[in-house]
């Protein structure tokens, strides 16, 4: 029986993971859960999975949670320290890190310091602090198992392959809902349209990132750290059907790929059960029903966020953290209809252009750069509204 | 430096393998070569690769070979015993078994008995005597590495995967040159048309087998033995572009695939270099240039040879050997324009229907069934010509 902590239990990945746990009660036991705002869902999860510990963002939320869970035996913590304590909970074998955004960084580091295997479902931790996180994981001999379907695909393709025989990684991208729009069409995109992803059901932030291709850019940087491969050896391929989740090319020209239906529970279950696999009741992939798979190169002119991410990855240091922070703020402003969809890359580029070059940044440097980038992004958004 | 014996050196696989050797002179050394009829090519190869031993089919051919190679130091053998002696040549690390048809069986067994790693490029050995061959290989702790692109793909996908987590194998088939013909169209097919394979450059026999889908049927049975998977867990998928060489489905619905350009030297080099991979000067697969990949289920009504192979695989015993022998004779008759393309399955089915059920056949049983099937197939062809 594997003991699991879930950071970000009420998001789409957390809920998917709990579905996997519920269907495999002999294989998994939940020991800790954390959530940000959705206290009702967290209370429901506590009643069902009876974790030893639960943590939420604020003291007020913790009070509400206590009221909702009544006389449950779950110990309730709150605040950054509470979430980090839950992340390091000594009873867990594996910590699923699924807190959206850069907020996941510190709890993930706390879990690594506590020697837990990490199932990493949010990319911002590696984007912002890939070098720091992978170095600490190596020191603590902690394995980081990817949960993103693309990275899970690459991880699966590479198992059994010699690292020195790898030529390049190829991340596939659905292209999102706007891939066939012209530049003029992109200017008129609404929030509702951006939230209608053609293939994957996901949270709001990541769905907008998918539409702008920034999500793929974040994944490129994540892959760079997860698999210790230089950015120059990572490519992106548009594949609207999202059946091929990603590929690796070996030095002999042989290409290995992982394919599947678009259900995140497969990658979640893979990471939780690793090195085992578990059967599920999901429909099997039927390629003869899919019929046709398409592939084309990404259009960086219409989707400059992807190019910005490659640039951030090449520049390194704190630049990816800055790009990620600016993107979080810009996506938030877009969701609040303060800026247009096409303004996203402009704001991010503006903030990135002011980012100082910091080589081998410390965690404090990264967090400072992240904070400064958020301030600048907000400023840029205000200027844009006024202009 | 790996020392290599090539059985069937003058066929398309043999020539491809020698191209790999020639380009990697520090990695490989040829120690023995065998060929059937093409003495001129064998003489040329002896001059270039200077093997210790060479063997050909007849005493007459050996005389001709001696004349052509002049004062080379290569020892020249002939006949079945000569070819088997070359196959067991003590200096080899690995034996590439690429003799077309059931004639490859005994030399391959000789190489296994001598404890050589086998790179298996002809499928008939496993089709005719899969149980015997895999049992002997296991006893001798000999590894059988597939060279067929489909089986190489499956082998690569399965490395690093736990065998008990495998659900099924999916072999892709280009469908051959006639896949879009109607039944009426198939009746008019000429030999020249059958030899024009849309994707792969191969020998005549295998090219006709590709057109009838018997090649895929033989591969199903080969896969059954190579990977020790029941026939019921092996599927075939038509994939005209031949970019996805084959796939495996794991119990969690995750599908792993190997892709590449249609050049047999990649699978040949993979088997020879295993567990390494070697760089080559072949063009890389560019999926964005391929653009589109199609998949559909095979039409067993128009291509009954595939159904016959599944039936032979299910019936087991000597039935696959009988089917294979009848197919070899029938394809020979088609190439000599004695029968039509659509007569192939009729002749094979007729011979199979008369095949006695032999459980756990010995090698002698298999060879006797093979001989009897050839006799019956020739008889069926004569009857057909008369009728």
Interface residues (C-beta under 8 A of the other chain):
Chain A: X156 X157 X158 X159 X160 X161 X162 X165 X170 X237 X238 X239 X244 X247 X249 X250 X251 X252 X253 X254 X255 X256 X257 X258 X259 X260 X261 X266 X269 X270 X273 X275 X276 X277 X278 X279 X280 X282 X283 X284 X285 X287 X288 X290 X291 X292 X293 X294 X295 X296 X297
Chain B: X156 X157 X158 X159 X160 X161 X162 X165 X170 X237 X238 X244 X247 X249 X250 X251 X252 X253 X254 X255 X256 X257 X258 X259 X260 X261 X266 X269 X270 X273 X275 X276 X277 X278 X279 X280 X282 X283 X284 X285 X287 X288 X290 X291 X292 X293 X294 X295 X296 X297
